[in-house]
Amino acid sequence: MAKQSLTLITVFISLFSLSSPSPSSNIFPNTIDFWCNKTPHPQTCKHFALINREPRQDDIPKTAFQFKNLILRIAMQQSVEAQIQIMWLGTKCRSKQEKTAWSNCITLYQDTINLLNQALNPTKQSSTYDLQTWLSTALTNIDTCQTGFHELRVVNNVLPFIPNKNISEIISDFLALNNASSFIPPKTHKNGFPTWLSPNDRKLLESPPSFIPDVVVAKDGSGNFETIREALKVVPKMSQKRFVIYVKRGVYNENIEIENSMKNVMLYGDGIKLTIISGSRSVGGGFTTFDSATVAIRGDGFIGRGITFRNSAGPEKHQAVAVRCGGDFSVFYRCGFEGYQDTLYVHSQRQFYRDCYIYGTVDFIFGNAAVVFQSCNIYARRPMQKQKNVITAQGRTDPNQNTGICIQNSRVMAAQDLAPVLSSFKTFLGRPWREYSRTVFLQTYLDELIEPAGWLEWKDDFALETLYYGEFKNLGPRASTRDRVKWRGFHAITSATEASKFTVENFIGGRSWLPDTGIPFF
């Protein structure tokens, strides 16, 4: 793994170009202090802008565009150096737990380098909103690297040598400078599906499959392969063409990963009750949350249809993920997600879920993607004794990340094992996993299992001033916001004006995802 990563780093180090700024770019005083003082972390900015050299006058940015380019190049340089240092730290690991968390960091930093490379070399179609998404994901990756060491309680040996803070602050500076919330992303939603799905892809989702897949997986030997893992070995690398894998009915006990190089993969099955992919990794079993996923998706353009993704570890094993998704423009249609704590890890990038079923107990929809759930059924299960059910735990760490969880036109209900003992367990809509946690429930049926207060603290008063939790035109026994929490960050959205303002401010890119939801926008 280390040798492969080092090869990729060598490739990415040389990719430090951006398209030329427009002639209309404003000219500003050309000092590093002037520019860095506009960022949230001016001292970090000045240090890395001036490190090891006193810049010549020609090196100092003269426009805002040039300064953003400089910040991106610094972020790339620091990420590459950090990746090299992390690889060296592999020899320092003293336990399986440390090795597991270290291995996650190798993957996460490599993905960060890929994203920074995209930002430094955008295509003509790339938008400011794309840049904000990629850098939001880069920041999430760095946070996830640290989280693994804390989950496995191995924070004293390797973690202090990973330079997370400086890179996070540099990326945070770019997010503030780029400020995509002031830009309206183009409409990318049509007939209930995002328009970044091609017409052919929409046909794959909307109608019963009548095409010939690229490969067939069947446990009974009637296909090309008997396991999904074998089928993934023949997926073309970095392909722009859709590669379709049909998984016939059966329970497939395997852990699989759609790697970063596996673009535009589609997995479709015979239906959520018939095609099931099941695993049992968990934090209780020695894995990080990141590594516990039964199915992990890193490749962009993924589509899942007619499959149930399951983690069978059980509630006593704590964090145990069924699906972890960090592929941009991922779509799940008529899929099931079954687990207990941390069932569905919407890790990062842009994601869309339609007509899905999600089962869990604690924080069972969590992560820091820009994600919309539309017409989904969400079921809280019976947790362990003295536990509370929490549906969402959104992980936004920076106020300029364009991320959040939106649950729209869906249903929140008790699963069969919880319904008879409803009075013994409390269930909440969400709690703030990170400081700028952002979640909204729109036009969704909230059954009687939800506590009247609606939302739960993470610890004491953490994030209650900085989070954004909203509810708009929900239905059902617990739709009333009369007895909701009184936090500054909670919003009972009652007017079209407020809803419109919220959408324009790009809650997960409002115009990109939600023009058909019925919420007015200008």
N, C-alpha and C positions, 0 to 999 in steps of 0.2 A: 504493500500500500504506500509506504513512504517513498519508494523509488518512483512510483507512478506520479505521486503528488509533486515530487521535485521536478519531474519533467514538465508537468503542467505549469508550475511556477515559472520555470525558465521561459516558457512561451509567453506568459502573461506579463512578465516584467517589462517587455518592450512595447506594450500596447498602451501608450500614453497620449492619444490624440483625441481631439474633439472637433466637430465641424466648426467652421468659422463663425464668429459672432455676426449678427446682422449689423448693417451700417448704422442703424438707429440706436445702437447701444449707447447708453449715457457714459460720459467721461467723468471720473471722480478723481479727487486728490490721490496721487500715487505713492502712498506709503503703506507698509504692511500694518502698522498700528491702526491706521484709518480703517482698513478692511476688517482686521481681526476684531476690532472693538464692536463690530456689528453682529458678532456671533455670540451664542450662549456660553462659549468657553474660550474667551479671548486669549488667556495665557497659554493654553495648549496650542491654539492656532499660531500664536507668535513664535512659540518654541520650535514647532516643526517647520514653520515657514522660513525660519532663520537658522535652523540647526546646521552646524558645521560650516557655515559660510555667511558672509555678509552679501546679500544679493546686489548685483549691479542694478543701476537704474532701469535698464532694459528688462530685468527679470521681474520687476514689481508690477502686479496687475494694474491696468489702467481702466478696466471696465468690470462691471459686476459679473459678466460672462467669464472673463479671464480669471477672476478670483474663484468662481465656482470650479473652474477647470483645475486651478491650483489645488483646491481642497480635495478634489477627487484624486488627483495624482498623489497627494500626501497619503490619503486613505489607502490607495493601492500599494504604495511603497511600504507603509507600516503593516498592512495585512500580509504581504509577501514575506517580510522579515519575521512577522509573528508566526507564520506557517512554518518557516524553516526552523525557528526556535522550538515550536511545538513538536516537530518531528524528532528533533534532538532529545526532547524530554522523554521520549518513549523508553529510553534506557534507564531513566530515573524512576519509573513506576515500580512500586514495591508490592502491589497486590493486583488481583484480578479486577477489583473495583476501580482502582486507579487506571488500569489499562483500558477498561471499558469507557470511562469518562474521557480519557486522553484520545481514544479512537474516535469518539464523537466529535471532538474538537478538530481533528484532522479533516473530517468530512465537512464540517460546518465552515471552517476557514477556506477550504477549497471552493465551496459554493459561494462564499463571500467574494473571493477573487474573481470568480466567473461573473458575478453580478456587477462588480466594479468595472470589469472589462466591458460589459455591455454598456454601462453608463459612459465610459470614456470613448467608446466607439459606436455611438448610436446610429441606427439606420434613419433614412428619411422619414419613415413612418413613426419613429419613436417620439413620444410626447413628454412634456414636463411631468405629466402625471405618471408615465412609465418610470421616469427617473426616481420619482418619490416612492413608488412601489418597490423598486429594486434596492434603494438605499434603506427603506424601512425594513426590508427582509434582511439585508446585511446586518443591521443593528440587532434584529431578532436572533440571528445566527450566533452573534457574539454573546448575547445574554444566555442562549441555550447552552453554549459551551460551558459557561460557569455553573449553570444550574445542575448539570450532571454530577459534578464533584460534590455539590452540597447534598444532593439526593442520596448519594452513596456514602456520605459522611467521610470524605477523604479530601479535606480542604487544605491540609498543612504542608504537603510535600511538593506536588507538581503545580497546583493552581497558582500559587504566588509568583511563579515564573512565567505565566502566560500574560502578555501585555494587553489585557482586555480594555482597561479604562481609557487609555489614550486613543485607541482606535474608535471606541464608542463615542468619545467626545468629538473627534474629527467628523465622524459620520453625522452626529447630531448637529454639528455646525452646518453641514451641507443641507440637511433637511430644513433647517431654519432659513437658509439662504434661498433654497429652491422654492419653498413655500407653495407647494402645489395646491393648497387649499384655496388660493386666490385664482386658480385656473379652473375652468369648467371642462371636464373631460368630455370627449365626443360621445354622442349617444351610441351605446353598444348593447342595446336590449331590444329584441323584437319578437313578437308572438310568444312571449313567455320564456324565451331563451336568450342568453347573451348573443349578440351578433358576431362576436369573435368566433363563434362556431360557424363553420362553412355550411352552405346549404346541404351538402352531402352529409355532414356530421349531424345536422338537425334531423335529417331523414333517419339516420341510424338510431336516434333517440326516440323519435315520435312514432315510428311504425314498427311492427314486428319484423325482426331481421329476415330478409329474403335474399341476402347476398351470400357470397362465398367468402368466409373469413380467410385470413392469411394462414393461420394455423388453428388446429382444434386440440383441446386438452380433454382427455376422458380417462377416468379411473379404470374403466373396463377394457382399455386397450383399443377402442374403436377410433381413436383420433391419432394425431401426429405424435402426441406426447401424453404421458400419464401424470405429469406434474406441471404446475404453472412455472415453477423455477426452471425447468428444462426448456419450456417454450420461450421464456424471456432471453435465453442465450442466443436465439436467432433474430432478435429484434435488431434492425439496422441502427447504427449509431448516427445521431444528429440528423435524422431523416425528417423532411418536411411533409412526407406522405403519411397518411394515417395507416397504422399497422394494427390489424384487428385480430384479437385472440378470443376465440369462442371457448368458454369453459362449460362443459356439459354438466348435468346434474350430478350431485355427489358432495361429500364433505372432504375438503382438501386440507389435511393437517400439515401446513407448511407456513413458514415465514418468508415473505418475498419482498423485494425492493425494486421499484421502477427507478433505475439510476438516472443521474443527471443527464447522461448522454442519450437516454431513451425518450425521444420526443414523440408526441402524438400517438401514444399507445392507447388502445381501447380494449378493456376487458369486459366482455358481456357474458351473462349466464342465462340459465333457463328460468330465473325468477328468484325472489328473495327467500322462498321456502325450499327451493330445490338446489341451488348452487351456493355453497357455503365455503368460505375460506376461514380456517380456524387456527389459532395459536394460543399459547398460554404464558408468554413471557411477562415479567412484572418486575417492579422495583423490589418487591418482597423476595423475588427469586434471584436478585443480584444484577438486574439490568437497570440502566437509566430509563426514565420515562421515554426519552427519545428513541432508545433502542428496543423498547418493549413492544413496538408496533407489530401486529400480525402482517399488515401490509403497509409499507413505507413508500411514499411517492415523492420523488425529487425531480422527475422529468416534466417539462412543460407540456401543456396540451393534453393531459390525461383525461380519459372518459371512462367512467364505470357505469354499467347498466345491468340491472337484474341479478345482483349478487348480494349476499349477506356477508359482512366482514365481522368476525367474532374474536373476542379475547375471552377465553374460558378460565382465566386464572382465579376468578372469584373475588369477592369483596375483601377477604382477609389478606390478600396479597397486595392491597393498596393500588398504586398507580399501575394500570395495565391497559395499554392502548390497542384498540382494534385497527384503526387507520390513523396514520400520520401523513398529512399532505402538505407539501411545500412546493408543489409544481404550479407555475403560473398558468392561469386560464384552465383550471381543473373543473370538471363537471361530473356530478354523480346524479343519476336519474333512476328512480325506483330501486334504490339500494337500501339495505338494512345495516345498522351498526349496533352491535351488541357487546356490552361489557358492564362494568360497575364503575369504579373510580377511573376517570380520565379515558372514557371510551373513544372519543373522537378528537384528535389533536389537529385542529386547523392551524397548522404551524405558521404559515406565512404565504405571501403572494395573494393572487385573486382567485376566489373559489365560488362555485355556485352549486347548490343542492336543491333538487326538485323532487317532490313526491317520495321522500325518504322516511324511514323509520329509525329513530335513535333511542336506545335504551341505556340507562346508567343510573348512578347514584350521586357520587361526589364530583363536582366540577366536570361533568361528563361531556360538555362541549367547551373546549378551551383552546387557547393559542392566540396568535397575533396576526392572523390573515385578514384580508379584506373579504369578508364572506357573507353571502346571503343564503338563507334557508327559506324556501318558498313552498307552501302547501305541504309541509312535512308534519309527521306525527312524532311527538317527543314524549317518551314515557319514563317517568321516575320509577325505579325499582325499590324493593325493600333493602335498606342498607344494613350495616352492622349495628348492634345495639349502641346507643348513645351517639350515633352519627346523625348528621343532618344532610338531607339531599340538597344539592345545589346544581342547577341546570348549567349555568355558564360561568366561566372564569376567564375573562378576556385579559390579554397580556401586553397591552400597549405601554411601552416604557418612556416614550417621548411624545410631547404634545404635538409635534409636527409629523408623526407617522400617520399615513392615511389608511389606518386599519381599524377594524371593529367587527362586531358580530351583529348582524341584523336577522331577526326571525320574523317573517311576514306571512300573514294568511295561513297560519299553521295551528296546530292543536297541542296543548300541554296537558297531559293526563297521567293518572296513576296506572302503572303496570298491574297485571293480575296478582302478583305476590304482595304488592303494597296496598291495594284497595281494601282488603279486609282489616288492615291494621293502621289505617290512615291516621287515626288519632294518636298513635304512638310515635310518629316521626314527623318532623317539620321539613317542608320543602320550600326552597327559595328560587327566584328567577336567576340570581347571580350574585357573585361577590368579586371584589377587585383584586385580582392576582398581582397586578402591577399598578403603578402609581396613576397612570392615565387610562385606566380600563374604560372601554367604551362599548356599550351594548344597548340595542333597542328592540322592543317587541312592538310590532305594528300589526293592527287588525288581526290579532291572534286570539284564539279561544283559550282562556285560562280556567281550568277546572278547579274544584274546591280543594285540591291538595295544596295549592299555593298559599303560604301564610299571608295574612292581610298586609303585613309590613312589606312584603314583596321581595326585598333585597337584604343581604346579610353582610355584616362587616367581615373583613379578612382578619384583622387584628387591631383591637382598640379603634382609633380614629384614622388609621392608615388610608390614604387616598380619598377620603370622603369629600374633600374640597376639590380634588383635581379630576375625579372620574366624571364620565358622562353616561348616565343611565336614563333612558327615555321610554315612555309608553304612549302609544297613540291609537285611539279608537279600538282598543281590545274588547273582547266579548267574553261572556261566561260568568260563573259565580264569583271569580276572583279578579274581574276586570276593573273594578272600582279602585281608584287611586286615593280615596278619601283617607284611608288609614296607612298609606305608604310611609316609608322612612322620610325623615325631614332633612336629609342631607342636602348640602348646597349643590352637590353634583347630580341630584335626581331631578328629572323633568317630567312632570305630567303634562304632556303636550296636548293642548285642548283646542288650539286655534290653527287654522290653515296657514296663517302668517308665520307662526312659530315653526310648524312642520316644514314649510317651504324654506325658511331660513336654515333650518337644520340640514335639509337635503342639499341646498346650494353650498353649504360649508363642507360638503363632501364627506358625509358619514359613509365610509367605505366607497367613496366615489359615487355619490348619489345619482348623478345623471347617467353614469355608466351602467349602474345595476338596476335602478328602481323607477324608471319612467312609467312603467305600467302598473305600479302598485296602488294608484289612486290617490297618493299624497300629492297635493298640488305643488308644482314648481314653476318659477318664473325663468 
